[in-house]
């Protein structure tokens, strides 16, 4: 059996029937591309999710959310528990219109305290952060993300300039440290920070904060500290025994579990998507190859009449299916790397080229070709030459 001749024949058939080859190839291309994207971006995306969860929580931190949470509640907890090192509120305002000198954009606005740079792990790269005086007098000062600065100011010189949040003027005093896209798909570099007291009095007209974060002295005891915080809040909110809490507490240990789960789910979803696409591709290739066998009955009969064995006939069709799949796999690798580069640039995800991932993707494409070609190859091999020539 001349394997080189079989390969050349398979490639010629691919070139002769371009539309058919395209439909046979598209599924494998998409499946392999999905595997390549998952292999090159999966690790980086998981690491980025983990880093952002660590930034939000960090060791020895407790996150609280409640529709009735106020700043005095936080102070009461800090006064009662010596292990509280620091706390900082976070008052989310949602997306508001931000404008300056005829330019405008939509950006998320949030109120923070003077120590938010430490508690929430985000400082400024230019200018200054809030201070206690800004909080006490509800100053109209703001910190903005670097992308928002680029949208509103051509020269990037936002420090000292005035922006409008809705209809309220603010002075830009700092540029926030870049973070990028968070796990929810929101661009954190398009945010605006204002003092939480300013957000309460000048933007929202409410004393409700909504959420905050505590930092405790011993990370190993964070769950026990959370239980004590819950007891204090239940007492302040007069929640009776057995009644549902009106607040939620999440600790850094909970965040670690959530991060690991998110990484595993991401890997499973990528693999599942690739497997489904490749299975569909195998069905499509097998279906088209069965049609090809019917179209080439006369050819098969003639080859058998001049001495071709059933094995060589089966090998011919198996090679054609495998060649389609392998060529498609190589194209899928190229498409996958191209798409991964686009996503990496768009969402600022580091690419990690893994040779094992490349080998798995190409191996999967070959396996699809073999599996999808078995039935058509067996059917071609079983054709009776006399009946085929009629």
ZADREN-407570 format. One record per residue (C-alpha): x, z negated, y negated; residue number from 1. Coordinates in steps of 0.2 Angstrom, whole numbers. Example, Ala and Ser with C-alpha at 12.3 -4.5 7.8 and 13.67 -1.06 7.14 Angstrom:
REM residues 2
> u,w,v,n
> 62,-39,22,1
> 68,-36,5,2
//
This chain:
REM residues 390
> u,w,v,n
> 0,0,0,1
> 8,6,-17,2
> 4,-9,-29,3
> 12,1,-43,4
> 0,16,-40,5
> -15,4,-39,6
> -10,-4,-56,7
> -8,13,-64,8
> -24,19,-57,9
> -33,3,-64,10
> -26,5,-81,11
> -32,23,-81,12
> -49,18,-77,13
> -50,6,-91,14
> -45,19,-103,15
> -57,32,-97,16
> -72,20,-98,17
> -69,11,-115,18
> -86,4,-118,19
> -88,-2,-101,20
> -71,-10,-102,21
> -76,-18,-118,22
> -91,-27,-111,23
> -81,-33,-96,24
> -68,-39,-107,25
> -77,-48,-121,26
> -82,-64,-111,27
> -64,-67,-104,28
> -57,-64,-122,29
> -69,-77,-129,30
> -66,-89,-114,31
> -47,-88,-115,32
> -48,-89,-134,33
> -58,-105,-133,34
> -45,-113,-121,35
> -31,-108,-133,36
> -39,-115,-148,37
> -43,-131,-138,38
> -25,-132,-132,39
> -17,-129,-149,40
> -29,-139,-160,41
> -36,-151,-148,42
> -22,-163,-149,43
> -20,-162,-168,44
> -38,-164,-171,45
> -39,-179,-160,46
> -24,-186,-169,47
> -32,-183,-186,48
> -48,-191,-181,49
> -38,-206,-175,50
> -28,-207,-191,51
> -44,-206,-201,52
> -52,-220,-191,53
> -37,-230,-193,54
> -37,-227,-211,55
> -55,-233,-213,56
> -53,-248,-201,57
> -35,-252,-197,58
> -30,-268,-188,59
> -39,-284,-192,60
> -53,-276,-202,61
> -72,-279,-201,62
> -84,-266,-208,63
> -101,-271,-214,64
> -116,-261,-219,65
> -133,-267,-225,66
> -147,-261,-236,67
> -147,-278,-245,68
> -129,-282,-246,69
> -123,-288,-263,70
> -106,-293,-270,71
> -110,-312,-270,72
> -113,-311,-251,73
> -95,-305,-249,74
> -89,-318,-260,75
> -98,-331,-251,76
> -90,-326,-234,77
> -73,-326,-242,78
> -76,-343,-249,79
> -81,-350,-232,80
> -69,-342,-221,81
> -50,-345,-224,82
> -45,-331,-213,83
> -52,-318,-225,84
> -37,-310,-233,85
> -46,-298,-244,86
> -62,-289,-246,87
> -68,-274,-255,88
> -86,-266,-258,89
> -90,-248,-256,90
> -105,-242,-265,91
> -109,-224,-260,92
> -119,-214,-273,93
> -120,-197,-263,94
> -115,-180,-271,95
> -117,-179,-290,96
> -113,-165,-302,97
> -96,-167,-310,98
> -92,-157,-325,99
> -79,-155,-338,100
> -76,-142,-352,101
> -89,-130,-346,102
> -84,-131,-327,103
> -94,-140,-314,104
> -94,-145,-296,105
> -103,-156,-283,106
> -93,-171,-277,107
> -96,-187,-268,108
> -96,-202,-280,109
> -92,-220,-274,110
> -90,-237,-282,111
> -75,-247,-278,112
> -66,-263,-283,113
> -49,-266,-290,114
> -41,-270,-273,115
> -49,-255,-264,116
> -32,-246,-263,117
> -26,-260,-251,118
> -42,-264,-242,119
> -48,-245,-240,120
> -30,-238,-238,121
> -31,-225,-251,122
> -21,-226,-268,123
> -17,-214,-281,124
> -3,-201,-282,125
> -4,-200,-301,126
> -10,-211,-315,127
> -17,-228,-310,128
> -30,-237,-299,129
> -43,-248,-306,130
> -39,-266,-312,131
> -49,-282,-314,132
> -53,-278,-332,133
> -61,-261,-328,134
> -72,-270,-315,135
> -77,-285,-327,136
> -82,-273,-342,137
> -89,-259,-331,138
> -77,-247,-338,139
> -81,-229,-338,140
> -65,-224,-329,141
> -63,-213,-314,142
> -51,-207,-300,143
> -54,-190,-293,144
> -47,-180,-278,145
> -34,-167,-281,146
> -45,-153,-275,147
> -58,-158,-288,148
> -44,-158,-301,149
> -40,-141,-297,150
> -58,-135,-298,151
> -61,-143,-315,152
> -43,-141,-324,153
> -33,-126,-323,154
> -16,-134,-327,155
> -20,-149,-315,156
> -18,-161,-330,157
> -34,-171,-327,158
> -26,-188,-332,159
> -33,-194,-349,160
> -47,-180,-349,161
> -65,-183,-349,162
> -77,-178,-335,163
> -96,-180,-334,164
> -104,-188,-319,165
> -122,-183,-322,166
> -124,-186,-340,167
> -112,-201,-341,168
> -94,-198,-348,169
> -79,-205,-339,170
> -61,-205,-342,171
> -50,-199,-328,172
> -36,-212,-325,173
> -29,-207,-308,174
> -28,-194,-295,175
> -33,-200,-277,176
> -21,-198,-263,177
> -25,-183,-252,178
> -35,-186,-236,179
> -43,-169,-231,180
> -58,-166,-220,181
> -65,-182,-212,182
> -73,-182,-195,183
> -90,-179,-203,184
> -84,-163,-210,185
> -84,-169,-228,186
> -69,-165,-240,187
> -62,-182,-245,188
> -52,-173,-258,189
> -67,-168,-268,190
> -72,-187,-271,191
> -74,-197,-287,192
> -71,-216,-287,193
> -78,-227,-301,194
> -78,-246,-303,195
> -92,-253,-292,196
> -99,-263,-307,197
> -100,-246,-317,198
> -109,-238,-303,199
> -121,-252,-303,200
> -125,-253,-321,201
> -122,-235,-328,202
> -126,-224,-313,203
> -138,-232,-300,204
> -146,-247,-310,205
> -145,-258,-295,206
> -135,-273,-289,207
> -135,-267,-270,208
> -118,-262,-264,209
> -123,-256,-246,210
> -106,-258,-237,211
> -89,-267,-238,212
> -74,-271,-228,213
> -65,-287,-224,214
> -47,-289,-220,215
> -43,-304,-209,216
> -27,-313,-205,217
> -26,-312,-186,218
> -31,-295,-179,219
> -32,-303,-161,220
> -47,-314,-167,221
> -56,-300,-177,222
> -71,-301,-165,223
> -73,-320,-167,224
> -71,-318,-186,225
> -85,-305,-185,226
> -97,-317,-176,227
> -93,-330,-190,228
> -97,-318,-204,229
> -113,-313,-195,230
> -118,-332,-194,231
> -115,-334,-213,232
> -125,-318,-217,233
> -140,-323,-206,234
> -141,-339,-215,235
> -140,-331,-232,236
> -153,-318,-228,237
> -164,-331,-219,238
> -165,-322,-203,239
> -173,-333,-190,240
> -167,-335,-172,241
> -171,-320,-161,242
> -175,-309,-176,243
> -165,-292,-178,244
> -151,-293,-190,245
> -153,-283,-206,246
> -134,-278,-206,247
> -121,-270,-195,248
> -104,-276,-191,249
> -90,-265,-184,250
> -73,-272,-180,251
> -56,-263,-178,252
> -57,-265,-160,253
> -73,-256,-159,254
> -65,-242,-170,255
> -51,-240,-157,256
> -64,-238,-143,257
> -74,-226,-153,258
> -58,-216,-157,259
> -53,-215,-139,260
> -71,-209,-135,261
> -71,-196,-148,262
> -54,-189,-142,263
> -60,-188,-124,264
> -77,-180,-129,265
> -68,-167,-139,266
> -57,-162,-125,267
> -72,-161,-113,268
> -83,-151,-125,269
> -68,-138,-127,270
> -65,-137,-108,271
> -84,-136,-105,272
> -87,-122,-117,273
> -72,-112,-110,274
> -78,-114,-92,275
> -96,-108,-97,276
> -90,-93,-106,277
> -78,-88,-92,278
> -92,-90,-79,279
> -103,-79,-89,280
> -88,-67,-90,281
> -86,-67,-71,282
> -104,-63,-68,283
> -104,-49,-81,284
> -88,-41,-73,285
> -95,-43,-55,286
> -111,-35,-61,287
> -102,-20,-69,288
> -90,-18,-55,289
> -105,-17,-43,290
> -112,-3,-53,291
> -95,6,-53,292
> -94,5,-34,293
> -111,14,-33,294
> -105,27,-46,295
> -89,30,-36,296
> -97,31,-18,297
> -91,49,-16,298
> -73,45,-22,299
> -73,31,-9,300
> -80,42,5,301
> -67,55,1,302
> -52,43,1,303
> -58,36,18,304
> -60,53,25,305
> -42,57,21,306
> -36,41,29,307
> -37,27,16,308
> -40,10,25,309
> -54,-2,20,310
> -40,-14,14,311
> -33,-2,2,312
> -51,2,-5,313
> -55,-16,-7,314
> -38,-19,-16,315
> -41,-4,-28,316
> -57,-12,-34,317
> -50,-30,-34,318
> -35,-24,-44,319
> -47,-15,-57,320
> -57,-31,-59,321
> -41,-42,-60,322
> -32,-30,-72,323
> -47,-30,-84,324
> -47,-49,-84,325
> -28,-51,-86,326
> -28,-38,-101,327
> -43,-47,-108,328
> -34,-64,-106,329
> -19,-58,-115,330
> -30,-52,-129,331
> -39,-68,-129,332
> -22,-77,-131,333
> -19,-67,-147,334
> -37,-70,-153,335
> -36,-89,-149,336
> -19,-91,-159,337
> -26,-81,-173,338
> -42,-92,-174,339
> -32,-108,-172,340
> -21,-103,-186,341
> -36,-100,-197,342
> -45,-117,-192,343
> -28,-126,-194,344
> -26,-120,-212,345
> -45,-122,-216,346
> -46,-140,-210,347
> -28,-145,-211,348
> -26,-149,-193,349
> -8,-148,-186,350
> -6,-135,-172,351
> 3,-140,-156,352
> 8,-126,-145,353
> 8,-131,-127,354
> 15,-119,-114,355
> 5,-127,-100,356
> -11,-123,-110,357
> -5,-105,-111,358
> -2,-104,-93,359
> -19,-112,-89,360
> -28,-99,-100,361
> -19,-84,-92,362
> -22,-92,-75,363
> -40,-94,-78,364
> -42,-75,-83,365
> -33,-70,-67,366
> -44,-81,-57,367
> -60,-74,-66,368
> -54,-56,-61,369
> -51,-61,-43,370
> -68,-70,-41,371
> -78,-57,-50,372
> -69,-43,-40,373
> -71,-50,-22,374
> -90,-45,-19,375
> -88,-27,-27,376
> -72,-24,-17,377
> -80,-30,-1,378
> -95,-18,-4,379
> -83,-3,-7,380
> -73,-7,8,381
> -88,-7,20,382
> -95,10,14,383
> -97,22,28,384
> -87,38,24,385
> -99,50,31,386
> -114,42,22,387
> -103,41,6,388
> -99,60,6,389
> -117,65,8,390
//
